[in-house]
């Protein structure tokens, strides 16, 4: 008799339901797994055999054939151990229901205990969409799985506990309070705060605008002007995650195995600081079995490139398509995987090789050729995708000796949160969250200019030779400045301020 159990597999951050069919043939003892399994799934044969025996159950004396259906989807990971073992136990007469609305996820140890696996949240989410109402997972994954509302989650420590659940000792259902996790964000203390940054009011304002609208920003200036410190302070003014964003981000970190057992839900926006020795695959994602890269791990947060111009040109150029589309597609000969990558790019760089071009105190020692070659590492198309470019000058002696505290990050964050709420309400039917995500049609709808502002924009377009992309980005920035001011429409004041954040590096 063929038995069936239900599980799932992930492709990218999406999950697909998998039926595990088990049959025992009158042949030489052994286990055969078919249905496009990878090496980690094939290794389940030895783990399942030992786990069943060491849990006190008998193992079939014939040949066990396991089919993972549908057979045209590649199966990878160790979460197939438990459903395979459940199917074999059913063949042995163990009373486990054949209900196809119950699913099993988990890796087995040789002694029958269950180990946590990656990607539980997307797996359970995918199973819910297919009508699954009950899922058994390893105890360490139970809180993460319970984030999916409307599914009964049971966490088990070993194989015997799952069998006992259906016989005499039901497991306790796992329930979590999602709101309590999100509320923890307001209690987070940040190591870097804008109150400790002296001077640099224009740069602080640009960072506030970037955080409020989700805009990309590049800072350039002499060494020691505070670029890196202000970039680190950026994390302290980012708005809290909305539930939809938190769940999407948690899926990504779950697949990568970066979630904490005690904190199953991502509660703050990521801030990923990448070293300039990172490879294109490390930034964009990839590998034989594609995995998310830094741009996906920075989804709905910040990707910080310190000394941005020191990154290899190949690495910088791969950012162009994700910055434009908000997603990255990793293609291989047999398949392609799509990952979300709606991140804010935050860059910092020196203006020349020696770092002192334009400095009022120390003279630059670079030749014109060296400066030109240095700046050419950032291509025009990449700079065109950066919304705000600002010069961060060296602090004056008066600013350095001033011991008074600046405006704290908490105050700036209040304005950022207010602006984000305005955008969330405005775009609730548009499928976007921030001004930076506006497409051409949406810009025409939400970034209308009065006659005076339209004339200013016309003159600016002619003077600065703005491309179509740059023209639209100026309007998006003006829309964010208006939101920070609580304005319903873009005024000439908002527009002229937006045009100031486009310095020539």
Protein Blocks (a to p, Z undefined) as FASTA:
>chain_A
ZZdddddddehjaccddddddddddddeddddehiiafklmmmmmmmmmmmmmnopacdf
bdcddddddfkbccedjklmmmmmmmmmmmnopacdfbfkbcceddddfkopacddehkl
mmmmmmmmnopabdcddfklmmmmmmpghiacdddfbfklmmmmmmmmccddddddfklm
mmmmmmpccfbdfklpggjllmmmmmmmmmmnopacdddddehilmmmmmmmmmmmcccd
dfklmmmmmmmmmmnopacfklmbcfbdcdddddfkbcfklmnogcjbdcddfklmmgoi
acddehkllpcfklmmmmmmmmmnopacdddfkbccddddddcddddddfbfnopgoiak
bccfbdfklmmmmmmmpcfklmmmpmbacddddddfklmmpmbdcddfklmmmmmmmmmm
mmmmmmmmnopabfklpcfklmmmmmcccfklmmmmmmmmmmnopafklmmmmmmmmmmm
mmmnopabdcfklmmmmmmmoccZZ
